[in-house]
């Protein structure tokens, strides 16, 4: 949550310093808006007016991306929903919960993947704009989940990979799986690596690129 305070003082600087003290921030960490310039009034007494400022904490890249994501989800009109966010090791993850999150997931997660791709694009654009304005370079990766779909999909793909690997070992022929996105193909490849006697590789062109599980050559 971006914090903001309004303060008054005999001078603009006095009001700003008072606001910075309240926020516990330095001047380069905030945006300053002068709401009213000070006035000494007649003979320095009658009509004297204090300076008034609004000091707002600068939005971090994470805050900016969250604000965009919140607007995007609101635009999709998913009813009563909850958004949870977490940040760890350069990855910002959004989890959306609600009765109508199926709309956000789409067929086989296609809508969810499209939203995740879009938010990653926006995060990249925001990062480049900030860097161009002289701010430190920062890049974050965005993950978007809805109703726990991602974790269920990972478990499902791992089961599929193990089952197909067992069939390949038993029957000896290669098996081609349905087209998947890069993240899903990686999950399958990693699961196949845990199985002896088989190997996997990708063929085709996106978005129809698929995984083939085959007997491992001696």
Backbone as JSON, one array per atom type, in Angstrom:
{
  "sequence": "XXXXXXXXXXXXXXXXXXXXXXXXXXXXXXXXXXXXXXXXXXXXXXXXXXXXXXXXXXXXXXXXXXXXXXXXXXXXXXXXXXXXXXXXXXXXXXXXXXXXXXXXXXXXXXXXXXXXXXXXXXXXXXXXXXXXXXXXXXXXXXXXXXXXXXXXXXXXXXXXXXXXXXXXXXXXXXXXXXXXXXXXXXXXXXXXXXXXXXXXXXXXXXXXXXXXXXXXXX",
  "N": [[0.84, -1.19, 0.0], [0.65, 2.14, -0.97], [1.82, 4.91, 0.77], [0.69, 8.14, 1.96], [0.86, 11.54, 3.02], [-0.41, 14.68, 4.24], [0.91, 17.83, 5.05], [1.44, 20.84, 6.97], [3.29, 23.93, 7.21], [5.53, 26.63, 8.17], [7.2, 27.1, 6.07], [7.69, 25.59, 2.81], [9.7, 23.66, 2.87], [9.81, 23.07, 5.6], [7.32, 21.86, 6.0], [7.58, 19.67, 4.29], [9.71, 18.26, 5.48], [8.53, 17.55, 7.88], [6.57, 15.81, 6.97], [8.18, 13.79, 5.84], [9.36, 12.8, 8.14], [7.17, 11.63, 9.42], [6.57, 9.58, 7.58], [8.9, 8.18, 7.56], [10.82, 8.2, 5.57], [13.25, 9.1, 3.01], [13.95, 12.08, 1.02], [14.34, 11.4, -1.66], [12.8, 9.2, -1.95], [10.18, 9.8, -2.28], [7.32, 11.48, -3.76], [6.61, 14.9, -4.18], [4.05, 17.18, -3.71], [3.1, 20.47, -3.97], [0.62, 21.97, -2.33], [-0.2, 24.4, -1.4], [1.29, 27.54, -1.39], [3.3, 29.33, 1.02], [2.27, 32.36, 2.68], [3.0, 35.62, 3.78], [1.19, 37.55, 4.45], [-0.48, 40.69, 5.26], [1.74, 43.09, 6.38], [3.13, 41.04, 7.44], [1.53, 39.79, 9.27], [-1.5, 39.9, 9.33], [-3.67, 37.76, 7.6], [-1.84, 35.77, 7.2], [-0.56, 32.8, 5.77], [0.0, 29.32, 5.92], [2.39, 27.07, 4.44], [1.4, 24.25, 2.49], [1.68, 20.83, 1.87], [1.63, 17.79, -0.04], [2.88, 14.68, 0.46], [3.97, 11.79, -1.04], [4.69, 8.38, -0.95], [6.9, 6.92, -3.26], [5.84, 4.71, -5.81], [6.84, 1.36, -5.87], [8.27, -0.92, -8.28], [6.92, -3.33, -7.99], [4.56, -2.45, -6.73], [3.46, -0.91, -8.78], [3.0, -2.81, -10.79], [1.2, -4.45, -9.44], [-0.96, -2.72, -9.15], [-1.75, -2.42, -11.85], [-2.46, -5.09, -12.43], [-4.59, -5.45, -10.66], [-6.47, -3.63, -11.72], [-6.86, -4.83, -14.22], [-8.01, -7.34, -13.56], [-10.31, -6.42, -12.33], [-11.56, -5.27, -14.55], [-12.24, -7.56, -15.94], [-14.45, -8.44, -14.63], [-15.12, -10.49, -12.61], [-16.76, -10.97, -10.49], [-17.18, -11.45, -6.97], [-14.1, -11.5, -5.76], [-10.84, -12.48, -4.47], [-7.57, -11.27, -4.18], [-4.38, -12.46, -3.71], [-1.0, -11.69, -3.05], [2.51, -12.34, -3.39], [6.05, -12.01, -2.92], [9.12, -13.23, -3.89], [12.49, -13.83, -4.25], [12.81, -12.36, -6.7], [10.47, -12.99, -8.03], [7.14, -12.21, -8.55], [4.13, -13.23, -7.4], [0.74, -13.72, -8.16], [-2.31, -14.73, -6.77], [-5.55, -15.65, -7.45], [-8.76, -15.87, -6.1], [-12.13, -17.04, -6.05], [-15.66, -17.4, -6.9], [-16.02, -17.34, -9.66], [-13.64, -17.79, -11.01], [-13.05, -19.53, -13.0], [-13.48, -18.37, -15.45], [-11.26, -16.77, -15.71], [-9.28, -18.69, -15.83], [-9.83, -20.24, -18.18], [-9.9, -22.36, -21.17], [-8.01, -25.16, -20.65], [-6.24, -23.55, -19.26], [-5.62, -21.44, -20.93], [-6.5, -18.72, -20.98], [-5.54, -17.83, -18.55], [-2.78, -18.11, -18.97], [-2.48, -16.19, -20.98], [-3.12, -13.82, -19.62], [-1.07, -13.81, -17.72], [1.15, -13.56, -19.42], [0.65, -11.0, -20.49], [0.8, -9.36, -18.18], [3.46, -9.75, -17.51], [4.65, -8.49, -19.71], [3.87, -5.83, -19.24], [5.18, -5.4, -16.8], [7.85, -5.55, -17.67], [7.96, -3.32, -19.4], [7.45, -1.24, -17.58], [9.71, -1.5, -15.96], [11.8, -0.85, -17.76], [11.12, 1.8, -18.35], [11.44, 3.02, -15.86], [14.18, 2.62, -15.46], [15.19, 4.16, -17.54], [14.6, 6.66, -16.59], [16.46, 7.03, -14.69], [16.36, 5.49, -12.41], [17.33, 2.67, -10.34], [18.11, -0.38, -12.07], [15.7, -2.95, -12.33], [14.26, -6.08, -12.44], [11.44, -8.16, -12.59], [9.74, -11.29, -12.36], [6.58, -12.5, -13.31], [4.04, -14.49, -11.96], [0.88, -15.95, -12.39], [-1.94, -17.27, -10.85], [-5.04, -19.05, -10.46], [-7.59, -19.99, -8.37], [-6.04, -22.16, -7.52], [-5.28, -23.53, -9.78], [-2.78, -23.86, -11.13], [-1.12, -25.47, -9.46], [-2.62, -27.81, -9.41], [-2.52, -28.48, -12.1], [0.22, -28.94, -12.46], [0.55, -31.25, -10.88], [-1.12, -32.98, -12.31], [0.18, -33.1, -14.82], [2.6, -34.26, -14.09], [1.72, -36.78, -13.26], [0.73, -37.71, -15.71], [3.12, -37.75, -17.25], [4.62, -39.73, -15.88], [2.96, -41.94, -16.23], [2.91, -42.22, -19.04], [5.63, -42.67, -19.48], [5.92, -45.18, -18.28], [4.36, -46.73, -20.01], [5.83, -46.49, -22.38], [8.21, -47.73, -21.65], [7.22, -50.3, -21.29], [6.01, -51.03, -23.79], [7.74, -50.15, -25.76], [7.56, -48.28, -27.86], [7.61, -44.86, -29.11], [5.8, -42.09, -27.69], [3.68, -39.46, -28.43], [2.76, -36.42, -26.95], [0.05, -34.1, -26.2], [-0.02, -30.7, -27.55], [1.75, -28.23, -25.68], [2.46, -25.43, -23.5], [5.65, -23.69, -22.97], [6.3, -23.79, -20.16], [4.75, -25.94, -19.2], [5.77, -28.03, -20.75], [8.33, -28.18, -19.73], [7.83, -29.12, -17.14], [6.94, -31.71, -17.73], [9.25, -32.78, -18.97], [11.05, -32.75, -16.8], [9.79, -34.54, -15.07], [9.91, -36.91, -16.57], [12.64, -37.31, -16.6], [13.05, -38.45, -14.16], [12.42, -41.04, -14.5], [13.56, -44.24, -15.32], [15.13, -45.6, -18.25], [13.82, -44.2, -20.27], [13.42, -41.24, -22.33], [12.88, -37.75, -23.11], [11.83, -35.28, -25.52], [11.28, -32.21, -27.3], [9.18, -31.31, -30.04], [8.04, -29.7, -33.1], [6.41, -26.47, -33.71], [5.78, -23.59, -31.74], [2.43, -22.31, -31.39], [2.02, -25.04, -31.16], [3.85, -26.83, -30.26], [5.12, -29.86, -28.93], [5.67, -32.59, -26.59], [7.66, -35.49, -26.87], [7.86, -38.76, -25.7], [10.18, -41.27, -25.46], [11.85, -44.53, -25.87], [14.93, -44.83, -24.15], [18.0, -44.5, -25.73], [20.58, -46.93, -25.79]],
  "CA": [[0.0, 0.0, 0.0], [1.41, 3.38, -1.07], [1.44, 5.83, 1.84], [0.68, 9.55, 1.6], [0.44, 12.43, 4.1], [-0.43, 16.13, 3.99], [1.45, 18.56, 6.19], [1.55, 22.3, 6.84], [4.45, 24.5, 7.89], [5.8, 28.02, 7.82], [7.81, 27.04, 4.74], [7.49, 24.32, 2.12], [10.71, 22.73, 3.36], [9.42, 22.63, 6.94], [6.19, 20.94, 5.84], [8.1, 18.44, 3.67], [10.5, 17.52, 6.47], [7.57, 16.99, 8.84], [5.95, 14.66, 6.3], [9.19, 12.74, 5.72], [9.53, 12.22, 9.47], [6.02, 10.76, 9.64], [6.66, 8.43, 6.69], [10.15, 7.45, 7.78], [11.45, 8.07, 4.26], [14.1, 10.21, 2.57], [13.3, 12.89, 0.0], [14.39, 10.76, -2.97], [11.87, 8.07, -1.94], [8.81, 10.31, -2.29], [6.89, 12.53, -4.69], [6.14, 16.04, -3.39], [3.1, 18.07, -4.39], [2.86, 21.68, -3.19], [-0.81, 22.29, -2.41], [-0.39, 25.83, -1.13], [2.51, 28.27, -1.04], [3.11, 30.17, 2.22], [2.1, 33.8, 2.46], [3.23, 36.36, 5.03], [0.05, 38.42, 4.73], [-0.25, 42.13, 5.38], [2.71, 43.41, 7.43], [3.63, 39.8, 8.03], [0.64, 39.32, 10.34], [-2.88, 39.66, 8.89], [-3.8, 36.93, 6.4], [-0.71, 34.85, 7.05], [-0.99, 31.47, 5.34], [1.06, 28.33, 5.99], [2.61, 26.19, 3.28], [0.75, 22.93, 2.65], [2.22, 19.91, 0.88], [1.22, 16.37, -0.02], [4.08, 13.87, 0.22], [3.52, 10.44, -1.33], [5.73, 7.37, -1.18], [6.99, 6.49, -4.65], [5.46, 3.33, -6.02], [7.87, 0.44, -6.33], [7.87, -1.66, -9.48], [5.92, -4.31, -7.56], [3.3, -1.73, -6.51], [2.94, -0.49, -10.07], [2.48, -4.01, -11.47], [0.01, -4.89, -8.7], [-2.06, -1.81, -9.49], [-2.21, -2.79, -13.19], [-3.12, -6.39, -12.35], [-5.87, -5.24, -9.98], [-7.38, -3.0, -12.7], [-7.16, -5.82, -15.25], [-8.95, -8.31, -12.99], [-11.58, -5.69, -12.14], [-12.15, -5.11, -15.87], [-12.77, -8.86, -16.36], [-15.75, -8.58, -13.97], [-15.2, -11.87, -12.12], [-17.58, -11.03, -9.3], [-16.51, -11.28, -5.67], [-12.83, -12.24, -5.8], [-9.75, -12.09, -3.56], [-6.24, -11.36, -4.78], [-3.25, -12.57, -2.79], [0.27, -11.51, -3.75], [3.72, -12.61, -2.63], [7.25, -11.71, -3.68], [10.26, -13.99, -3.4], [13.61, -14.07, -5.17], [12.57, -11.76, -8.01], [9.21, -13.45, -8.63], [5.92, -11.68, -7.95], [3.06, -14.19, -7.71], [-0.63, -13.34, -7.85], [-3.26, -15.82, -6.67], [-6.9, -15.12, -7.47], [-9.75, -16.83, -5.61], [-13.51, -16.58, -6.18], [-16.58, -18.37, -7.5], [-16.03, -17.29, -11.12], [-12.27, -17.73, -11.54], [-12.97, -20.38, -14.2], [-13.39, -17.46, -16.6], [-9.86, -16.33, -15.77], [-8.45, -19.84, -16.2], [-10.05, -20.54, -19.59], [-9.72, -23.75, -21.6], [-6.65, -25.66, -20.4], [-5.4, -22.48, -18.73], [-5.19, -20.53, -21.99], [-6.73, -17.33, -20.59], [-4.6, -17.56, -17.46], [-1.46, -17.91, -19.58], [-2.5, -14.92, -21.71], [-3.05, -12.76, -18.61], [0.29, -13.83, -17.17], [2.03, -13.01, -20.46], [0.39, -9.56, -20.58], [1.31, -8.7, -16.98], [4.91, -9.77, -17.64], [4.99, -7.43, -20.67], [3.71, -4.55, -18.56], [6.27, -5.3, -15.82], [9.06, -5.24, -18.42], [7.87, -1.93, -19.87], [7.6, -0.37, -16.41], [11.11, -1.58, -15.54], [12.62, -0.09, -18.7], [10.81, 3.22, -18.19], [12.07, 3.46, -14.62], [15.63, 2.64, -15.67], [15.48, 5.3, -18.42], [14.47, 7.89, -15.81], [17.58, 7.1, -13.76], [16.18, 4.62, -11.26], [18.11, 1.43, -10.45], [17.5, -1.43, -12.88], [15.02, -3.98, -11.56], [13.41, -6.94, -13.25], [10.7, -9.15, -11.83], [8.99, -12.29, -13.11], [5.22, -12.55, -12.81], [3.27, -15.73, -12.05], [-0.53, -15.73, -12.08], [-2.7, -18.5, -10.63], [-6.45, -18.81, -10.14], [-8.24, -21.13, -7.77], [-5.13, -23.28, -7.36], [-5.19, -24.28, -11.05], [-1.4, -24.17, -11.5], [-0.63, -26.62, -8.69], [-3.35, -29.0, -9.88], [-2.02, -28.79, -13.43], [1.54, -29.53, -12.28], [0.35, -32.62, -10.4], [-1.7, -33.74, -13.42], [1.22, -33.32, -15.83], [3.57, -35.22, -13.56], [1.09, -38.11, -13.34], [0.71, -38.07, -17.12], [4.48, -38.08, -17.67], [5.0, -41.01, -15.28], [2.15, -42.99, -16.86], [3.39, -42.4, -20.41], [6.96, -43.27, -19.39], [5.73, -46.6, -17.98], [3.88, -47.37, -21.24], [6.95, -46.52, -23.33], [9.11, -48.79, -21.18], [6.57, -51.59, -21.48], [5.69, -51.34, -25.19], [8.91, -49.89, -26.59], [7.37, -47.26, -28.88], [7.55, -43.46, -28.67], [4.45, -41.53, -27.54], [3.61, -38.0, -28.59], [1.75, -35.81, -26.1], [-0.65, -32.94, -26.76], [0.76, -29.45, -27.5], [1.81, -27.57, -24.37], [3.29, -24.23, -23.45], [7.0, -24.01, -22.48], [6.31, -24.13, -18.74], [4.21, -27.29, -19.04], [6.71, -28.98, -21.33], [9.44, -28.32, -18.77], [7.35, -29.99, -16.06], [6.94, -33.07, -18.26], [10.64, -33.21, -19.15], [11.64, -33.01, -15.48], [9.19, -35.77, -14.53], [10.43, -38.04, -17.35], [14.02, -37.52, -16.18], [13.04, -39.26, -12.94], [12.05, -42.41, -14.88], [14.66, -44.93, -15.99], [14.87, -46.27, -19.53], [13.1, -43.36, -21.22], [13.86, -39.86, -22.48], [11.86, -36.9, -23.74], [12.31, -34.14, -26.3], [10.19, -31.42, -27.86], [9.12, -31.16, -31.5], [7.0, -28.8, -33.57], [6.55, -25.03, -33.51], [4.77, -22.96, -30.89], [1.92, -22.83, -30.11], [1.68, -26.46, -31.28], [5.02, -27.62, -29.89], [4.7, -30.95, -28.06], [6.7, -33.46, -26.0], [7.69, -36.9, -27.26], [8.53, -39.64, -24.74], [10.68, -42.39, -26.24], [12.82, -45.38, -25.17], [16.26, -44.23, -24.09], [18.97, -45.28, -26.48], [21.66, -47.46, -24.96]],
  "C": [[0.88, 1.25, 0.0], [0.91, 4.37, -0.03], [1.55, 7.28, 1.39], [0.22, 10.38, 2.81], [0.43, 13.87, 3.6], [0.04, 16.83, 5.25], [1.48, 20.06, 5.89], [2.77, 22.79, 7.62], [4.66, 25.94, 7.47], [6.44, 28.13, 6.44], [7.5, 25.68, 4.12], [8.45, 23.27, 2.67], [10.34, 22.19, 4.74], [8.29, 21.61, 6.86], [6.66, 19.6, 5.26], [8.86, 17.61, 4.69], [9.6, 16.87, 7.52], [6.91, 15.74, 8.26], [6.92, 13.49, 6.19], [9.4, 12.03, 7.05], [8.4, 11.24, 9.77], [6.12, 9.47, 8.83], [7.89, 7.58, 6.95], [10.91, 7.22, 6.49], [12.35, 9.26, 3.99], [13.43, 10.91, 1.39], [13.33, 12.22, -1.38], [13.49, 9.53, -3.05], [10.41, 8.49, -2.04], [8.58, 11.26, -3.47], [6.26, 13.64, -3.85], [5.23, 16.92, -4.24], [2.82, 19.27, -3.48], [1.41, 22.09, -3.39], [-1.06, 23.78, -2.21], [0.94, 26.45, -0.73], [2.26, 29.11, 0.21], [2.96, 31.64, 1.83], [2.25, 34.52, 3.79], [2.04, 37.24, 5.39], [0.46, 39.87, 4.84], [0.64, 42.4, 6.6], [3.21, 42.17, 8.15], [2.73, 39.23, 9.1], [-0.74, 38.94, 9.81], [-2.89, 38.84, 7.6], [-2.64, 35.98, 6.18], [-1.22, 33.45, 6.73], [0.2, 30.51, 5.36], [1.22, 27.61, 4.65], [1.93, 24.86, 3.56], [1.24, 22.03, 1.52], [1.58, 18.53, 1.04], [2.45, 15.56, -0.42], [3.64, 12.4, 0.1], [4.71, 9.52, -1.59], [5.72, 6.94, -2.64], [6.6, 5.03, -4.76], [6.66, 2.52, -6.47], [7.38, -0.22, -7.61], [6.8, -2.67, -9.13], [4.56, -3.65, -7.36], [2.64, -1.36, -7.84], [2.32, -1.66, -10.83], [1.21, -4.5, -10.77], [-1.2, -4.02, -9.07], [-2.63, -2.13, -10.87], [-3.0, -4.1, -13.13], [-4.5, -6.26, -11.71], [-6.9, -4.62, -10.93], [-7.81, -4.0, -13.77], [-8.19, -6.83, -14.76], [-10.32, -7.66, -12.78], [-12.31, -5.54, -13.47], [-12.79, -6.42, -16.36], [-14.08, -9.2, -15.67], [-15.98, -10.02, -13.52], [-16.04, -12.0, -10.85], [-16.76, -10.8, -8.04], [-15.24, -12.13, -5.65], [-11.86, -11.69, -4.75], [-8.43, -12.27, -4.3], [-5.2, -11.42, -3.68], [-1.97, -12.41, -3.6], [1.43, -11.83, -2.82], [4.91, -12.36, -3.53], [8.42, -12.46, -3.07], [11.27, -14.2, -4.51], [13.31, -13.58, -6.59], [11.29, -12.19, -8.71], [8.03, -12.91, -7.84], [4.77, -12.59, -8.37], [1.71, -13.65, -7.27], [-1.5, -14.6, -7.81], [-4.66, -15.23, -6.55], [-7.87, -16.21, -7.04], [-11.14, -16.21, -5.74], [-14.36, -17.61, -6.9], [-16.48, -18.42, -9.02], [-14.63, -17.24, -11.73], [-12.07, -18.65, -12.73], [-12.86, -19.55, -15.46], [-11.95, -17.0, -16.8], [-8.95, -17.47, -16.21], [-8.59, -20.14, -17.69], [-9.79, -22.01, -19.91], [-8.25, -24.15, -21.46], [-5.7, -24.54, -19.96], [-4.98, -21.44, -19.74], [-5.36, -19.06, -21.61], [-5.76, -16.93, -19.48], [-3.2, -17.3, -18.0], [-1.38, -16.58, -20.3], [-2.4, -13.74, -20.74], [-1.65, -12.67, -18.03], [1.29, -13.23, -18.15], [1.89, -11.49, -20.54], [0.98, -8.82, -19.39], [2.84, -8.69, -17.0], [5.4, -8.7, -18.62], [4.94, -6.06, -20.0], [4.83, -4.34, -17.54], [7.58, -4.94, -16.51], [9.09, -3.81, -18.9], [8.07, -0.94, -18.72], [9.06, -0.33, -15.95], [12.01, -0.75, -16.44], [12.37, 1.41, -18.58], [11.48, 3.78, -16.94], [13.59, 3.58, -14.78], [16.02, 3.84, -16.53], [15.4, 6.63, -17.67], [15.54, 8.0, -14.73], [17.44, 6.25, -12.52], [16.99, 3.34, -11.44], [17.36, 0.38, -11.27], [16.9, -2.5, -11.98], [14.14, -4.79, -12.5], [12.72, -7.95, -12.35], [9.94, -10.07, -12.78], [7.62, -12.42, -12.48], [4.63, -13.95, -13.01], [1.84, -15.42, -11.63], [-1.22, -17.08, -11.95], [-4.13, -18.13, -10.25], [-7.05, -20.09, -9.58], [-7.36, -22.35, -7.6], [-4.92, -24.11, -8.62], [-3.76, -24.73, -11.35], [-0.89, -25.42, -10.77], [-1.33, -27.9, -9.12], [-2.82, -29.43, -11.23], [-0.64, -29.44, -13.35], [1.41, -31.0, -11.86], [-0.19, -33.51, -11.52], [-0.66, -34.07, -14.48], [2.26, -34.32, -15.36], [3.0, -36.64, -13.61], [1.07, -38.61, -14.78], [2.09, -38.52, -17.59], [4.91, -39.44, -17.15], [4.26, -42.16, -15.96], [2.64, -43.28, -18.28], [4.77, -43.06, -20.41], [6.86, -44.77, -19.14], [5.26, -47.35, -19.23], [5.0, -47.51, -22.27], [7.93, -47.62, -22.93], [8.53, -50.18, -21.48], [6.44, -51.98, -22.95], [6.84, -51.04, -26.16], [8.76, -48.82, -27.65], [7.32, -45.86, -28.28], [6.09, -42.99, -28.61], [4.52, -40.01, -27.61], [2.47, -37.45, -27.74], [1.09, -34.62, -26.8], [0.23, -31.7, -26.71], [0.66, -28.8, -26.13], [2.65, -26.31, -24.47], [4.66, -24.58, -22.86], [7.07, -24.44, -21.03], [5.83, -25.57, -18.5], [5.14, -28.34, -19.62], [7.89, -29.22, -20.37], [9.05, -29.25, -17.63], [7.38, -31.45, -16.5], [8.36, -33.6, -18.41], [11.28, -33.58, -17.81], [11.09, -34.3, -14.88], [9.73, -37.0, -15.26], [11.87, -38.36, -16.94], [14.11, -38.41, -14.93], [12.75, -40.74, -13.24], [13.21, -43.05, -15.66], [14.2, -45.52, -17.33], [14.13, -45.45, -20.56], [13.73, -41.97, -21.28], [12.77, -39.06, -23.14], [12.53, -35.78, -24.5], [11.09, -33.44, -26.9], [10.31, -31.33, -29.37], [8.0, -30.2, -31.86], [7.3, -27.35, -33.26], [5.43, -24.52, -32.62], [3.71, -22.27, -31.75], [1.56, -24.32, -30.14], [2.86, -27.37, -30.94], [4.62, -28.65, -28.82], [5.91, -31.75, -27.57], [6.53, -34.87, -26.54], [8.46, -37.67, -26.2], [8.91, -40.91, -25.49], [11.62, -43.26, -25.42], [14.21, -44.73, -25.23], [17.24, -45.12, -24.82], [20.12, -45.7, -25.57], [22.97, -46.75, -25.31]]
}
